Amino acid sequence: MERKVKLAVLGAGLIGKRHIQHVLAEPQAELLAVVDPMQLGQQIAQESGAKWFPSFTAMINTDRPDGIIVATPNQIHVANGLEAIAAGVPALIEKPIADNIADGEKLIGAAQAAGIPLLVGHHRRHNPIIQKAKKIIDSGELGRVLVANAMFWLFKPDDYFNIDWRRQAGAGPVFLNLIHDVDNLRYLLGDIVAVQARESHIVRSNVVEETAVILMEFASGLLATASVSDTVVAPWSWEMTTGENPAYPKTEEACYLIGGSHGSLSIPSLDVWKNGTKRSLWEPFETHRVEFEHEDPLALQIQQFCKVIRGEEPPLVTGRDGLNTLNVIMAIKQSADSGERIVLG
């Protein structure tokens, strides 16, 4: 049996704790350390049977992991990533990879120069639903894919906004939630080359947006729309439709619709809709559902990180992938502010 991959988790907040549990449950991995300056981080380390360190420097001066998972606040993702690269340690960084494009480029450049694997935690790419959907699209069964629609509609209760930063710019559903959907669409459908967006905050009147509608143009010529709101009671979101996170109630609705010249696909059900021998609006539909095995994408992400560290396969989500998705989100915000169509460079 191969030696277990020793992993450290930086940050013991909500997502950090989920990573810790998945590392503990993964046969390929060993939780070496929890790195967090807070007393709660020390407590979580003790409960997990792992070492505790208040900083990356304190850990690397004492013990060396095979890889680190960065689940710290967004503002220090780049600093933590650069520390890992300087120490020669592969890093899986939670999304977003950075809070601006320039720092993201700096981090990616440092990783490339050092030859250190850099992964980004867009974990939904690991979900079997997305993997199956990509195979369907890439197989050509839908013909030429021409249009797509993505929805993130749900209601965040009033007490969610009792925390001050959640009412401020950058904390709205575009940055926090839509970034996942944009990454899924990029993975399934290719590069996004231009966006146009509108936002509103007419209900709560906070600085941050509540609702946004976006038109996306893809390099293939495909057009897509995305709408996001955390102010409506509705079942149409990844969270509510996939069952990926048991904290959310599961519905049997769709969150993405993908349309092609020979058929269409609904996600997450993976229902394929086609005509029979003749394509026509008057012809009856034939439909079939593609089967898949439900697996936790966060667990699959840890498994893949272990394989990347061992040199067995390349990252599914590279630093460049993460930065390109962030670039789209930044363009959406720019378009919403200016009212203009933004072409991505």
Secondary structure, 3 states (H helix, E strand, C coil): CCCCEEEEEECCCHHHHHHHHHHHHCCCEEEEEEECCCHHHHHHHHHHCCEEECCHHHHHCCCCCCEEEECCCHHHHHHHHHHHHHCCCCEEECCCCCCCHHHHHHHHHHHHHHCCCEEECCHHHHCHHHHHHHHHHHHCCCCCEEEEEEEEECECCHHHHHCHHHHCCCCCHHHHHHHHHHHHHHHHHCCEEEEEEEEECCCCCCCCCCEEEEEEEECCCCEEEEEEECECCCCCCHHHHHCCCCCCCCCCCCCEEEEECCCEEEECCCEEEEECCCCCCCCCEEEEECCCCCCCHHHHHHHHHHHHHCCCCCCCCEHHHHHHHHHHHHHHHHHHHHCCCEECC
